[in-house]
Amino acid sequence: MKHRGNAVRALVPAVCAALFLCGARPARAQKALSDYVQGNLKDLSVSVDVVSKDDAELEKIGKGYVDAYRLGKQEIWAKEPGRMRFQGKQGVFVIRYVTNGLRKLTEVPSLHIHKVEDISKEPGKGDSISDLGIITQSWVDSVESRWLRTETRDGKALQVFEIWNKEDPRARRTFWIDPTTRTVVEHISHYRARNKPGFRKRLVYSDPKQVGGIWMPTKVSMYNTDNKLAGVLHYDGIKVNTGVADSLFNF
């Protein structure tokens, strides 16, 4: 038995060497989306400036984007968990979108539009904190995710995830996240039909800054399905954890 044990031990290095020569590789360490949340974020407010826009390219994404980019003064408020308010104004024309959990309001007072939707079957229709290029634990808990790979860009090792809602799994998105700042670098929204080539829109986030202990991109470039630059936004006047009123999200 002693000789047999020695023989088995002698085989171990040979087996390992054979596996190496055959191209065997150690299993990749899986990453978790929750590792990249902005854990201290309770609420924020931000002013939005339109840096540039191309109406023809925006219209390929949707007419609503053309209208939104025409608005001169834009503001966004967010509050955990799952509440977002966008409001834009151009003269007397005001448009606002409010997402509160699984309900969404679209309101244009001058046109007598006041539409409330139940988005429980298509949660992706709502606005979320991820649209600003940051993620929180409550948002992570509301979606399904799958780590795809580590991808190096400009010397940075980005973590790439596929994201979807279990209620609407056909609406898939891909996120590239910078682990250093825990901010989204790129966000691609895919077409719901898997056999349709390309993507619906692509958001590229840049110039992250730290405010109140929270990292947030301050520039967002939007590309359409033809990968043409459609518009660029700049975030300014960022305020974090100031106690944004709950009433802003009531409807």
LOVOPA-449334 format. One record per residue: residue number from 1; x, y, z of N, C-alpha, C, O in turn. Coordinates in steps of 0.02 Angstrom, whole numbers. Layout:
(NUM,(X,Y,Z),(X,Y,Z),(X,Y,Z),(X,Y,Z))
...
END
This chain:
(1,(42,-60,0),(0,0,0),(43,62,0),(25,113,-29))
(2,(100,58,34),(145,115,36),(170,133,-33),(173,192,-52))
(3,(189,81,-72),(214,94,-140),(159,124,-184),(172,166,-227))
(4,(97,100,-172),(41,126,-212),(29,200,-197),(16,239,-243))
(5,(33,220,-133),(25,291,-115),(78,334,-146),(65,389,-169))
(6,(139,308,-146),(194,346,-177),(182,355,-251),(198,408,-280))
(7,(154,304,-283),(142,308,-355),(88,360,-371),(94,397,-420))
(8,(36,362,-328),(-18,411,-340),(9,481,-332),(-6,525,-372))
(9,(50,491,-279),(79,558,-268),(124,578,-325),(128,637,-343))
(10,(158,529,-353),(203,544,-408),(165,565,-471),(191,601,-513))
(11,(102,540,-477),(62,556,-536),(33,627,-534),(19,656,-586))
(12,(24,655,-474),(-9,720,-467),(26,774,-508),(-8,808,-546))
(13,(92,784,-501),(124,836,-542),(116,825,-616),(108,872,-655))
(14,(119,761,-637),(113,745,-708),(44,763,-734),(37,790,-789))
(15,(-9,748,-694),(-77,764,-714),(-86,840,-720),(-116,864,-767))
(16,(-60,876,-670),(-66,949,-671),(-31,978,-733),(-57,1024,-765))
(17,(27,952,-748),(64,976,-806),(25,962,-871),(24,1003,-916))
(18,(-6,903,-874),(-44,885,-933),(-104,932,-942),(-119,953,-998))
(19,(-138,949,-886),(-194,994,-890),(-172,1063,-914),(-207,1095,-954))
(20,(-115,1085,-891),(-89,1150,-911),(-74,1151,-986),(-91,1199,-1021))
(21,(-42,1097,-1009),(-24,1094,-1079),(-85,1089,-1124),(-84,1109,-1182))
(22,(-140,1061,-1096),(-201,1055,-1135),(-243,1118,-1134),(-298,1120,-1162))
(23,(-218,1170,-1101),(-253,1233,-1102),(-301,1243,-1044),(-341,1289,-1046))
(24,(-297,1201,-992),(-342,1209,-935),(-325,1274,-899),(-267,1292,-893))
(25,(-376,1310,-877),(-367,1373,-842),(-408,1372,-778),(-460,1340,-774))
(26,(-385,1407,-726),(-425,1411,-665),(-490,1447,-677),(-494,1491,-721))
(27,(-542,1428,-639),(-608,1460,-647),(-604,1534,-631),(-568,1555,-586))
(28,(-641,1575,-670),(-642,1647,-658),(-680,1662,-594),(-732,1633,-580))
(29,(-654,1709,-556),(-689,1731,-495),(-750,1773,-515),(-742,1825,-547))
(30,(-808,1749,-497),(-869,1785,-515),(-874,1851,-476),(-855,1855,-418))
(31,(-900,1902,-509),(-910,1967,-477),(-984,1976,-462),(-1027,1949,-497))
(32,(-999,2015,-411),(-1068,2029,-392),(-1083,2102,-404),(-1043,2146,-387))
(33,(-1141,2117,-434),(-1160,2185,-449),(-1163,2227,-385),(-1149,2287,-386))
(34,(-1182,2195,-329),(-1188,2232,-266),(-1121,2257,-239),(-1120,2298,-194))
(35,(-1066,2232,-267),(-1000,2256,-246),(-987,2328,-268),(-939,2359,-246))
(36,(-1029,2354,-313),(-1015,2419,-344),(-1069,2472,-329),(-1076,2520,-367))
(37,(-1105,2462,-276),(-1158,2510,-259),(-1128,2570,-222),(-1075,2566,-191))
(38,(-1163,2627,-228),(-1147,2686,-188),(-1187,2680,-123),(-1243,2704,-118))
(39,(-1156,2648,-75),(-1192,2627,-15),(-1217,2684,29),(-1265,2674,67))
(40,(-1186,2742,26),(-1206,2797,71),(-1259,2843,42),(-1280,2891,74))
(41,(-1280,2829,-20),(-1327,2874,-53),(-1398,2865,-27),(-1425,2809,-29))
(42,(-1428,2920,-3),(-1498,2919,18),(-1540,2960,-30),(-1596,2941,-47))
(43,(-1514,3017,-52),(-1550,3058,-100),(-1500,3104,-135),(-1445,3115,-111))
(44,(-1521,3130,-192),(-1479,3179,-227),(-1522,3223,-272),(-1578,3205,-290))
(45,(-1495,3280,-288),(-1527,3325,-337),(-1472,3351,-383),(-1415,3359,-362))
(46,(-1490,3364,-445),(-1440,3384,-494),(-1473,3427,-548),(-1530,3415,-568))
(47,(-1436,3477,-572),(-1458,3517,-629),(-1427,3489,-692),(-1370,3466,-691))
(48,(-1464,3491,-746),(-1441,3461,-809),(-1438,3514,-863),(-1486,3551,-875))
(49,(-1380,3518,-896),(-1371,3565,-951),(-1361,3525,-1016),(-1325,3475,-1017))
(50,(-1394,3548,-1069),(-1385,3517,-1135),(-1323,3548,-1167),(-1322,3608,-1183))
(51,(-1271,3508,-1177),(-1209,3531,-1207),(-1215,3533,-1283),(-1195,3582,-1315))
(52,(-1244,3481,-1311),(-1254,3478,-1383),(-1310,3429,-1398),(-1326,3385,-1358))
(53,(-1340,3436,-1458),(-1393,3391,-1479),(-1399,3390,-1554),(-1382,3439,-1588))
(54,(-1424,3334,-1580),(-1437,3327,-1651),(-1506,3297,-1657),(-1515,3237,-1646))
(55,(-1556,3338,-1673),(-1625,3316,-1674),(-1637,3256,-1719),(-1675,3210,-1701))
(56,(-1605,3255,-1776),(-1614,3200,-1823),(-1590,3134,-1793),(-1622,3082,-1801))
(57,(-1534,3136,-1758),(-1507,3075,-1727),(-1547,3057,-1664),(-1555,2998,-1650))
(58,(-1570,3107,-1627),(-1611,3093,-1568),(-1677,3060,-1587),(-1701,3016,-1551))
(59,(-1705,3081,-1643),(-1770,3054,-1664),(-1766,2980,-1679),(-1816,2945,-1676))
(60,(-1707,2955,-1696),(-1699,2883,-1709),(-1706,2843,-1645),(-1721,2783,-1647))
(61,(-1696,2875,-1588),(-1707,2842,-1523),(-1780,2848,-1503),(-1810,2801,-1478))
(62,(-1808,2908,-1514),(-1878,2919,-1498),(-1893,2994,-1495),(-1851,3033,-1475))
(63,(-1954,3013,-1517),(-1972,3084,-1519),(-1968,3116,-1450),(-1954,3175,-1444))
(64,(-1981,3077,-1398),(-1977,3103,-1331),(-1909,3131,-1314),(-1903,3178,-1274))
(65,(-1857,3103,-1343),(-1789,3127,-1331),(-1778,3195,-1364),(-1743,3238,-1337))
(66,(-1808,3204,-1423),(-1803,3268,-1457),(-1834,3322,-1414),(-1805,3376,-1405))
(67,(-1893,3308,-1387),(-1928,3357,-1345),(-1889,3371,-1281),(-1884,3429,-1260))
(68,(-1861,3319,-1251),(-1825,3328,-1188),(-1763,3371,-1197),(-1747,3413,-1154))
(69,(-1727,3362,-1252),(-1666,3399,-1264),(-1680,3472,-1283),(-1634,3513,-1283))
(70,(-1742,3488,-1298),(-1759,3557,-1314),(-1769,3599,-1251),(-1768,3661,-1253))
(71,(-1780,3565,-1195),(-1795,3600,-1133),(-1732,3634,-1106),(-1679,3604,-1100))
(72,(-1740,3698,-1090),(-1682,3737,-1067),(-1660,3720,-997),(-1602,3706,-985))
(73,(-1707,3721,-950),(-1691,3709,-880),(-1715,3639,-861),(-1775,3625,-866))
(74,(-1669,3596,-840),(-1687,3528,-822),(-1659,3512,-753),(-1604,3532,-735))
(75,(-1699,3477,-714),(-1678,3457,-647),(-1699,3385,-634),(-1749,3361,-659))
(76,(-1659,3351,-594),(-1673,3282,-575),(-1666,3275,-500),(-1619,3301,-470))
(77,(-1714,3240,-470),(-1710,3222,-400),(-1716,3146,-394),(-1754,3115,-431))
(78,(-1680,3117,-348),(-1684,3045,-336),(-1684,3033,-261),(-1652,3069,-222))
(79,(-1722,2983,-240),(-1724,2965,-169),(-1733,2890,-162),(-1773,2860,-198))
(80,(-1696,2862,-117),(-1700,2790,-105),(-1761,2775,-61),(-1779,2814,-17))
(81,(-1794,2718,-75),(-1780,2672,-130),(-1825,2685,-190),(-1885,2697,-182))
(82,(-1797,2683,-250),(-1835,2680,-312),(-1878,2740,-330),(-1931,2731,-361))
(83,(-1856,2801,-312),(-1895,2859,-331),(-1852,2907,-372),(-1795,2922,-354))
(84,(-1881,2931,-428),(-1847,2977,-473),(-1896,3029,-498),(-1954,3014,-511))
(85,(-1872,3090,-505),(-1913,3144,-534),(-1870,3184,-582),(-1817,3210,-564))
(86,(-1893,3190,-644),(-1862,3232,-695),(-1910,3288,-711),(-1970,3276,-721))
(87,(-1885,3349,-715),(-1927,3405,-734),(-1888,3452,-780),(-1832,3471,-764))
(88,(-1918,3470,-836),(-1887,3515,-883),(-1934,3572,-900),(-1995,3564,-899))
(89,(-1905,3630,-915),(-1946,3689,-929),(-1916,3729,-986),(-1856,3739,-989))
(90,(-1959,3752,-1030),(-1940,3797,-1084),(-1995,3849,-1091),(-2047,3835,-1120))
(91,(-1983,3908,-1064),(-2036,3959,-1063),(-2091,3936,-1016),(-2078,3920,-957))
(92,(-2153,3935,-1041),(-2209,3912,-1000),(-2220,3837,-1007),(-2262,3808,-972))
(93,(-2183,3805,-1052),(-2192,3733,-1065),(-2152,3694,-1013),(-2091,3702,-1007))
(94,(-2187,3652,-975),(-2156,3611,-923),(-2174,3538,-935),(-2231,3522,-951))
(95,(-2125,3494,-928),(-2138,3423,-932),(-2104,3389,-874),(-2048,3407,-855))
(96,(-2138,3342,-844),(-2107,3306,-788),(-2124,3232,-792),(-2178,3212,-812))
(97,(-2075,3192,-771),(-2084,3119,-764),(-2066,3102,-693),(-2014,3122,-667))
(98,(-2110,3064,-660),(-2097,3042,-592),(-2106,2967,-588),(-2159,2941,-607))
(99,(-2055,2932,-564),(-2060,2860,-552),(-2058,2849,-477),(-2013,2872,-442))
(100,(-2107,2813,-453),(-2110,2795,-382),(-2126,2721,-378),(-2184,2701,-383))
(101,(-2074,2681,-368),(-2083,2609,-366),(-2106,2583,-434),(-2070,2591,-484))
(102,(-2165,2553,-436),(-2190,2523,-498),(-2246,2564,-530),(-2290,2538,-564))
(103,(-2244,2631,-517),(-2291,2677,-548),(-2252,2734,-578),(-2200,2755,-552))
(104,(-2277,2760,-634),(-2243,2815,-668),(-2293,2868,-690),(-2347,2852,-716))
(105,(-2275,2931,-678),(-2316,2987,-698),(-2283,3024,-755),(-2223,3038,-754))
(106,(-2322,3040,-806),(-2301,3086,-860),(-2349,3145,-858),(-2410,3136,-862))
(107,(-2321,3205,-851),(-2364,3263,-842),(-2338,3322,-884),(-2280,3341,-880))
(108,(-2384,3351,-923),(-2371,3412,-961),(-2430,3458,-949),(-2479,3455,-985))
(109,(-2427,3500,-897),(-2485,3539,-877),(-2514,3582,-933),(-2575,3586,-939))
(110,(-2472,3614,-974),(-2497,3658,-1026),(-2536,3622,-1080),(-2577,3652,-1115))
(111,(-2524,3556,-1086),(-2561,3516,-1135),(-2614,3472,-1101),(-2644,3429,-1133))
(112,(-2625,3484,-1037),(-2675,3447,-997),(-2661,3372,-998),(-2707,3331,-1000))
(113,(-2596,3354,-997),(-2577,3283,-995),(-2559,3265,-923),(-2516,3297,-892))
(114,(-2592,3214,-898),(-2578,3188,-831),(-2589,3112,-835),(-2645,3088,-824))
(115,(-2537,3076,-850),(-2543,3004,-863),(-2505,2964,-810),(-2445,2974,-799))
(116,(-2541,2919,-777),(-2511,2875,-726),(-2512,2804,-752),(-2565,2778,-771))
(117,(-2454,2772,-753),(-2448,2704,-778),(-2428,2655,-723),(-2388,2671,-679))
(118,(-2456,2595,-727),(-2432,2539,-687),(-2378,2504,-728),(-2393,2475,-780))
(119,(-2316,2507,-705),(-2260,2479,-744),(-2234,2414,-713),(-2177,2394,-725))
(120,(-2276,2381,-673),(-2255,2320,-639),(-2235,2264,-687),(-2192,2223,-670))
(121,(-2266,2263,-746),(-2248,2211,-795),(-2190,2231,-839),(-2159,2188,-871))
(122,(-2174,2296,-842),(-2118,2321,-880),(-2081,2375,-839),(-2084,2434,-856))
(123,(-2047,2353,-785),(-2013,2402,-741),(-1962,2445,-776),(-1946,2500,-753))
(124,(-1935,2421,-832),(-1886,2459,-869),(-1912,2524,-898),(-1873,2567,-918))
(125,(-1979,2532,-900),(-2008,2594,-924),(-1997,2652,-875),(-2000,2710,-894))
(126,(-1986,2634,-813),(-1975,2686,-763),(-1904,2713,-765),(-1859,2680,-791))
(127,(-1895,2773,-738),(-1828,2801,-731),(-1798,2774,-667),(-1833,2761,-618))
(128,(-1732,2765,-667),(-1699,2737,-608),(-1633,2772,-597),(-1607,2807,-640))
(129,(-1606,2762,-537),(-1542,2793,-519),(-1487,2772,-566),(-1438,2809,-576))
(130,(-1493,2713,-597),(-1441,2689,-643),(-1437,2733,-705),(-1385,2734,-738))
(131,(-1491,2768,-722),(-1490,2813,-780),(-1441,2870,-771),(-1419,2901,-820))
(132,(-1423,2884,-709),(-1375,2937,-694),(-1303,2912,-692),(-1256,2951,-683))
(133,(-1295,2847,-702),(-1227,2819,-702),(-1203,2794,-635),(-1143,2783,-626))
(134,(-1249,2786,-587),(-1231,2758,-522),(-1283,2705,-504),(-1339,2705,-530))
(135,(-1264,2660,-458),(-1311,2608,-437),(-1312,2605,-361),(-1263,2621,-327))
(136,(-1370,2585,-335),(-1380,2578,-263),(-1404,2508,-248),(-1423,2470,-293))
(137,(-1402,2490,-184),(-1422,2422,-165),(-1495,2409,-181),(-1512,2354,-203))
(138,(-1538,2458,-169),(-1610,2446,-183),(-1621,2434,-257),(-1664,2394,-275))
(139,(-1583,2468,-300),(-1590,2456,-372),(-1564,2387,-390),(-1596,2351,-429))
(140,(-1507,2368,-362),(-1479,2301,-375),(-1529,2248,-354),(-1537,2197,-389))
(141,(-1563,2258,-297),(-1612,2209,-273),(-1673,2205,-319),(-1709,2155,-316))
(142,(-1684,2255,-360),(-1744,2256,-403),(-1733,2225,-471),(-1780,2217,-510))
(143,(-1670,2208,-487),(-1654,2180,-553),(-1619,2113,-547),(-1597,2093,-493))
(144,(-1615,2079,-602),(-1575,2018,-608),(-1511,2037,-644),(-1511,2082,-686))
(145,(-1456,2003,-628),(-1393,2021,-659),(-1349,1959,-669),(-1356,1909,-634))
(146,(-1305,1965,-717),(-1257,1911,-731),(-1191,1943,-750),(-1187,1983,-797))
(147,(-1138,1925,-714),(-1072,1951,-731),(-1047,1917,-794),(-1051,1856,-801))
(148,(-1023,1957,-842),(-1000,1930,-905),(-924,1923,-909),(-899,1870,-928))
(149,(-888,1976,-890),(-815,1974,-898),(-783,2037,-868),(-818,2084,-848))
(150,(-717,2035,-865),(-677,2094,-850),(-649,2119,-916),(-622,2080,-955))
(151,(-656,2184,-929),(-634,2212,-993),(-590,2273,-979),(-610,2318,-942))
(152,(-532,2274,-1009),(-485,2329,-998),(-495,2384,-1049),(-495,2371,-1110))
(153,(-504,2446,-1025),(-510,2504,-1068),(-468,2561,-1039),(-474,2577,-980))
(154,(-427,2589,-1080),(-385,2645,-1059),(-348,2629,-994),(-341,2672,-950))
(155,(-325,2568,-988),(-287,2548,-930),(-329,2530,-869),(-301,2513,-817))
(156,(-396,2534,-875),(-439,2518,-818),(-474,2451,-830),(-496,2436,-885))
(157,(-478,2412,-777),(-511,2347,-781),(-585,2357,-762),(-602,2361,-703))
(158,(-628,2360,-812),(-699,2370,-801),(-735,2303,-792),(-716,2253,-823))
(159,(-787,2303,-751),(-827,2243,-742),(-891,2250,-783),(-926,2300,-779))
(160,(-905,2199,-823),(-961,2201,-871),(-1016,2154,-847),(-1005,2095,-833))
(161,(-1077,2182,-843),(-1135,2144,-819),(-1192,2149,-869),(-1201,2199,-903))
(162,(-1231,2095,-872),(-1295,2096,-908),(-1350,2106,-856),(-1350,2073,-804))
(163,(-1397,2152,-870),(-1449,2169,-823),(-1518,2159,-855),(-1526,2174,-914))
(164,(-1566,2134,-816),(-1634,2129,-841),(-1682,2126,-781),(-1661,2116,-724))
(165,(-1746,2136,-795),(-1798,2129,-744),(-1831,2062,-753),(-1846,2042,-809))
(166,(-1843,2026,-699),(-1873,1960,-706),(-1944,1964,-734),(-1968,1916,-764))
(167,(-1978,2022,-724),(-2045,2030,-751),(-2044,2040,-827),(-2095,2030,-860))
(168,(-1988,2060,-854),(-1982,2076,-926),(-1912,2058,-950),(-1873,2102,-967))
(169,(-1896,1994,-951),(-1827,1973,-965),(-1802,1988,-1035),(-1742,1984,-1048))
(170,(-1847,2005,-1082),(-1825,2020,-1150),(-1790,2088,-1154),(-1750,2099,-1200))
(171,(-1804,2132,-1107),(-1773,2198,-1108),(-1706,2194,-1071),(-1703,2201,-1010))
(172,(-1654,2184,-1109),(-1587,2173,-1081),(-1543,2234,-1088),(-1550,2272,-1137))
(173,(-1499,2244,-1040),(-1451,2299,-1042),(-1382,2272,-1023),(-1376,2222,-988))
(174,(-1331,2306,-1047),(-1263,2288,-1029),(-1230,2349,-996),(-1233,2404,-1023))
(175,(-1198,2337,-939),(-1164,2390,-901),(-1090,2376,-897),(-1069,2319,-885))
(176,(-1050,2429,-907),(-978,2427,-893),(-967,2470,-831),(-985,2529,-831))
(177,(-938,2443,-779),(-931,2478,-715),(-858,2485,-696),(-819,2437,-701))
(178,(-839,2545,-675),(-771,2559,-651),(-770,2543,-576),(-802,2578,-537))
(179,(-734,2491,-555),(-733,2473,-483),(-701,2526,-439),(-716,2529,-379))
(180,(-658,2569,-467),(-625,2620,-427),(-674,2672,-401),(-674,2689,-342))
(181,(-717,2697,-446),(-766,2748,-426),(-836,2718,-415),(-880,2752,-389))
(182,(-845,2655,-435),(-910,2622,-431),(-963,2660,-473),(-1021,2664,-453))
(183,(-941,2686,-528),(-987,2721,-574),(-992,2682,-639),(-948,2644,-657))
(184,(-1048,2692,-673),(-1059,2661,-738),(-1019,2700,-790),(-1022,2762,-793))
(185,(-982,2664,-832),(-943,2695,-886),(-982,2693,-951),(-978,2739,-992))
(186,(-1018,2639,-961),(-1058,2631,-1022),(-1120,2590,-1006),(-1118,2545,-965))
(187,(-1175,2607,-1040),(-1239,2574,-1029),(-1272,2566,-1097),(-1289,2615,-1130))
(188,(-1282,2504,-1118),(-1313,2490,-1182),(-1382,2459,-1170),(-1388,2409,-1134))
(189,(-1433,2488,-1201),(-1500,2459,-1200),(-1511,2421,-1265),(-1508,2451,-1319))
(190,(-1523,2356,-1260),(-1531,2315,-1319),(-1604,2313,-1341),(-1650,2327,-1302))
(191,(-1615,2296,-1404),(-1682,2287,-1428),(-1713,2226,-1393),(-1678,2179,-1375))
(192,(-1779,2229,-1382),(-1813,2175,-1348),(-1810,2110,-1389),(-1805,2056,-1361))
(193,(-1813,2116,-1455),(-1810,2057,-1498),(-1736,2037,-1507),(-1696,2076,-1531))
(194,(-1720,1976,-1487),(-1651,1952,-1489),(-1623,1949,-1560),(-1563,1956,-1570))
(195,(-1669,1939,-1608),(-1645,1931,-1677),(-1635,1998,-1713),(-1618,1999,-1772))
(196,(-1647,2053,-1677),(-1638,2118,-1708),(-1567,2142,-1694),(-1549,2147,-1635))
(197,(-1528,2156,-1744),(-1457,2173,-1734),(-1449,2242,-1703),(-1495,2284,-1706))
(198,(-1391,2254,-1674),(-1376,2320,-1647),(-1406,2332,-1579),(-1424,2284,-1544))
(199,(-1413,2395,-1561),(-1441,2413,-1496),(-1486,2473,-1505),(-1483,2508,-1556))
(200,(-1528,2486,-1455),(-1575,2542,-1459),(-1541,2607,-1443),(-1549,2657,-1479))
(201,(-1502,2609,-1389),(-1464,2669,-1372),(-1404,2650,-1329),(-1403,2598,-1297))
(202,(-1354,2694,-1331),(-1293,2683,-1293),(-1275,2747,-1255),(-1271,2800,-1285))
(203,(-1265,2741,-1191),(-1246,2798,-1149),(-1174,2789,-1126),(-1156,2736,-1100))
(204,(-1134,2841,-1135),(-1065,2840,-1112),(-1057,2894,-1058),(-1069,2953,-1070))
(205,(-1036,2873,-999),(-1029,2918,-942),(-955,2934,-931),(-912,2890,-937))
(206,(-941,2997,-914),(-872,3017,-905),(-866,3073,-853),(-917,3096,-826))
(207,(-805,3094,-840),(-790,3148,-793),(-822,3137,-725),(-857,3182,-700))
(208,(-810,3080,-692),(-840,3069,-626),(-810,3115,-574),(-750,3131,-575))
(209,(-852,3137,-528),(-829,3180,-473),(-860,3154,-408),(-914,3124,-408))
(210,(-824,3167,-354),(-848,3145,-289),(-882,3203,-252),(-852,3256,-243))
(211,(-944,3193,-232),(-982,3243,-196),(-1014,3210,-135),(-1052,3162,-142))
(212,(-999,3236,-77),(-1029,3208,-16),(-1016,3134,-7),(-1058,3098,19))
(213,(-957,3112,-27),(-939,3042,-19),(-967,2996,-73),(-958,2935,-70))
(214,(-1001,3025,-123),(-1031,2986,-177),(-997,3004,-243),(-988,3063,-258))
(215,(-977,2954,-281),(-950,2965,-348),(-1006,2966,-398),(-1052,2925,-395))
(216,(-1003,3014,-444),(-1054,3019,-496),(-1025,3048,-559),(-989,3098,-557))
(217,(-1041,3019,-618),(-1019,3048,-681),(-1051,3117,-690),(-1107,3128,-666))
(218,(-1017,3162,-723),(-1045,3229,-735),(-1058,3243,-809),(-1081,3297,-826))
(219,(-1042,3195,-852),(-1053,3203,-923),(-1083,3139,-952),(-1058,3084,-937))
(220,(-1135,3146,-992),(-1168,3088,-1022),(-1175,3100,-1097),(-1205,3149,-1118))
(221,(-1148,3055,-1137),(-1153,3059,-1210),(-1199,3004,-1234),(-1189,2945,-1217))
(222,(-1250,3022,-1272),(-1299,2973,-1295),(-1291,2959,-1370),(-1287,3004,-1411))
(223,(-1287,2894,-1386),(-1280,2871,-1455),(-1343,2831,-1474),(-1371,2796,-1433))
(224,(-1363,2838,-1537),(-1423,2803,-1560),(-1405,2735,-1590),(-1348,2712,-1586))
(225,(-1455,2703,-1620),(-1447,2636,-1646),(-1394,2631,-1701),(-1366,2578,-1713))
(226,(-1381,2687,-1735),(-1328,2689,-1786),(-1260,2706,-1756),(-1211,2715,-1792))
(227,(-1258,2709,-1689),(-1198,2728,-1652),(-1175,2798,-1670),(-1115,2813,-1669))
(228,(-1223,2842,-1685),(-1209,2912,-1699),(-1223,2953,-1636),(-1272,2941,-1601))
(229,(-1180,3000,-1622),(-1189,3043,-1563),(-1252,3085,-1572),(-1258,3123,-1620))
(230,(-1299,3077,-1526),(-1363,3112,-1531),(-1368,3171,-1483),(-1402,3220,-1498))
(231,(-1334,3167,-1426),(-1338,3222,-1378),(-1289,3212,-1321),(-1269,3157,-1306))
(232,(-1271,3268,-1290),(-1225,3267,-1233),(-1255,3309,-1177),(-1277,3366,-1189))
(233,(-1256,3282,-1117),(-1282,3316,-1058),(-1226,3326,-1007),(-1179,3287,-1004))
(234,(-1232,3379,-969),(-1185,3393,-915),(-1223,3401,-850),(-1272,3439,-847))
(235,(-1201,3366,-797),(-1232,3371,-731),(-1194,3423,-690),(-1132,3421,-687))
(236,(-1231,3467,-659),(-1201,3520,-619),(-1241,3529,-555),(-1297,3504,-549))
(237,(-1213,3565,-507),(-1250,3579,-445),(-1272,3517,-409),(-1327,3515,-382))
(238,(-1231,3466,-408),(-1249,3402,-376),(-1251,3410,-301),(-1203,3434,-270))
(239,(-1306,3390,-271),(-1313,3391,-198),(-1332,3322,-174),(-1376,3289,-202))
(240,(-1299,3299,-121),(-1308,3231,-97),(-1332,3230,-25),(-1306,3267,17))
(241,(-1382,3189,-11),(-1407,3177,57),(-1426,3241,93),(-1405,3254,149))
(242,(-1467,3282,58),(-1490,3344,88),(-1561,3338,116),(-1588,3387,142))
(243,(-1590,3279,111),(-1658,3270,136),(-1711,3291,86),(-1756,3330,103))
(244,(-1706,3266,25),(-1755,3282,-27),(-1825,3262,-3),(-1834,3207,23))
(245,(-1873,3306,-12),(-1941,3295,14),(-1976,3236,-21),(-1972,3229,-82))
(246,(-2011,3195,18),(-2049,3140,-10),(-2104,3165,-57),(-2122,3131,-104))
(247,(-2130,3224,-43),(-2186,3250,-82),(-2169,3260,-156),(-2214,3263,-197))
(248,(-2105,3266,-172),(-2085,3275,-242),(-2103,3213,-285),(-2108,3218,-346))
(249,(-2113,3157,-251),(-2124,3094,-288),(-2195,3068,-279),(-2211,3013,-302))
(250,(-2237,3107,-247),(-2307,3086,-236),(-2351,3106,-296),(-2344,3160,-323))
(251,(-2394,3061,-316),(-2443,3075,-368),(-2501,3026,-364),(-2548,3029,-404))
END
